[in-house]
Each structure stands twice: as C-alpha cells, then as structure tokens.
Amino acid sequence: MASPALPILGSTIFKISSEKTQNAKRKRVGASFDPIDIALKGGLDYGQISCISGDKSQGKTTIAIHCLITHLLSSPVSQVAVIDTTGTFDLLRLYEMIITRVKSKILTQRAKQIGDLQPDMSPPPPPTGDAEKTAEEALERVKILRVFDFVGVVEAIGELSDELKPGSSTEKDEPKDRHIRSKPSPPRKPRTEIADSEEDEDEEDSQEEAMLFTSHPHPPSPQPPSQPLKKTGMIIIDNITQPLTPILKTNYPRAQSLLTTFLTSLRHLTRTHTIATLLLNTASAPNPKFTYTDNNTYANMKMAPRNTWIPDPHAAPPSFSDQVSIFAGTNVRPALGKTFAYQLDLHLLVSSLPKRRRDAEIVVGGKSGRAEVVGVIEVLGDRGDDRVGMWSAFSIEKSGTLKPAF
C-alpha cells in the first residue's frame, strides 16, 4: 500500500512564489543617473503606468527626458511617443541633451580603454559629428502629438493603439517570393503524315521560340535580412493635469469618471504591448498661514516658499493623510486627488529642500542670505515592488545634466 503524500504548508508555497517573484528580472528604463536609478531599483517599469508629480521648475520634465533618452539609445528601433498638452516640449533641448549623453558615453568608453593601457593618459574629446548624427537618428524615432484638450489625449492614445495592432499599415510587409515558375511545355503531338520542307522550317523556328520562353530563369539574388519592426515602447504625457483642469472646475465627478475610464484603457494598452508609460502631474502647496518675523518686527517679514510647510501655532496639527511626503519640510500635494494616485503603478514626487542647515535657516528661519536648495525625488506609491519611501537628491545644470547633490 502506497504511503499518502505529505502535506505542504501554505506558507511554504507562498515563500517559494515570493522568492521567484523577487528573483525575476524586471525590465526597467532609468535616467542613466546612479542616485536616482539606485533609489528606483533600475527605473520605471515596462508594462506599468508611472507618474512624476511636482511643482513648476522642480525637475520632473528633465527626469522624464533623461528616461526618454535612455529608451531611445537602448536600441536602434526604439520609438517614443510624446503627447504634449502644453506646447512647451522643447525638441532643441532634447537634441542637445542627447548629444551630451552620447559624448559622455563615448568619453567613458575611451577612458576605460586608455586606462587599461596607459593609466596616466587622459582620453581625447569625443568627435562632435558622431554625436550629432546619433542625435539626429534618435529624433527620427520620436513622435510628438500636440493636443489641446482631454478629447485630444484620448484620440492620441487611440491612434497609438491602432498603430500597435498586428497587421497595421505602419508595419513593414515581409518580402514576397518572386521566383518565376516556368510552365511545363505541352507534349508534342506525334506525326502522322510527311510534312514538306517549309513546314519543317516553321516547326524548327517555333521550337527555338519555345526554348527561349520556357528556359529556366536565373536564381534570384538573395534578399537582405529584414530589419526588426520599429515599435513604440514608451509613452510620455506632458502633462495630464492641463487638459483635465477645465473639466474639474465645472464638474468634478464627471472629470474623475473620465480619468478613471481613460486610465483603464491606458493600462490595457501598456500591459498588452509592454510599454513604459509615464505621466507628468502638477503639484501645489497650500498658502502659508503663518509668517516668520525677524526680531519681532514686521518690517522684515518674509513669506515662506510655496514648497515649504510652515506650521501655524494656533492651528490643529496636520493629520498623516495631509502629509504625503516623508520630509516634514515638503508640503506639496499631487494634483487630481487620491483616486488618480490609487490607479498608478508607481508614483513619484519631486520637490526641493534646503541643502545645508544654514540654507534651512535662511529659507525657513527668515535669515538674510542666499540659500542653496537641491531637488529631491521620492517614491509615494509602488504597486509591484517595495520602493515606497526611497528617495534621492539631485541637482540640475543649465545644460539639463543631472548631477549628485552632495
């Protein structure tokens, strides 16, 4: 009699599946900037909807452009679709940032090669022509869709969905077989009577003509291997707040319903075609209710910056739901409400904070002087990983290059 199978605990099965999920390699696109990529464990996920929220001039568009460049340079057939709702997407800036990235990559490779042979020798500057050519080829794979309202955003996504369907007109047709197949010549009839000399000559001429037209053609020249099809692998909407603001002001429930329906269809498109979808969202802070005074005089009264939270000593302490950031000095809240945040796979917040204690005393304490602030990106929500609460600091140069803050 066979012994019964031993039972397996549910916790054991759950542990095995969790280890497999954690060990599975996720395909992500980063900003090619180590502090941010480390905080995001590689970057934005393909097949998921990500969002970067932030106030104006905080760096969310710059980070999105760096992720766009990383996707473009990852493959010669990678394509990006940018849905521009504000009309401020700068192609010239994108072109210059691609050139800077390519030059930096070439310089790093040369420095590594020279360092292995002659450590004391510095690498020569990379050629400008190669970087410009690469940037021009990359821009040919960027689609800019200018829209003016929410209906235009929906139509743009529908257009991209039609292009990604199999058998669409944008796909290249495979080369067809063009072999010329010769038809078999009809069988010759046996002679039953003697023909004269003229008939013999006519028959010889017809046989020669038949041999010309029934001869086998030369073998066709080999066709070059077909290139892989270009496919849109990244979608950026800059920004999602602009077209929804008029509807939110007139009919808030209808705007939330339209947004929910739109995100449902966008998620289906994103997961079906494994697209890295990135939404840019605005953020704002409430007006400060308390102002600091210097030496108890109102002559030197200074208002706090918009992105700095200052407590009102006569007001009730804020609840946990009001504070979305892990930093007490950041009071910005993403637009479009909590319903929008619940439908995202990855939600990031970009803000600015004082760099040192002296800078904080100037920004918050009201002391005189020039304060230095740095950009901070943090994870507010993450559906597929444990990145909530992770953050990184950065600074942006005039050229758009990301630099470590410390």
Summary of the structure (lengths in Angstrom):
residues: 406
radius of gyration: 32.5
end to end distance: 71.1
largest distance: 134.8
contacts: 1063
relative contact order: 0.16
helix: 38%
strand: 20%
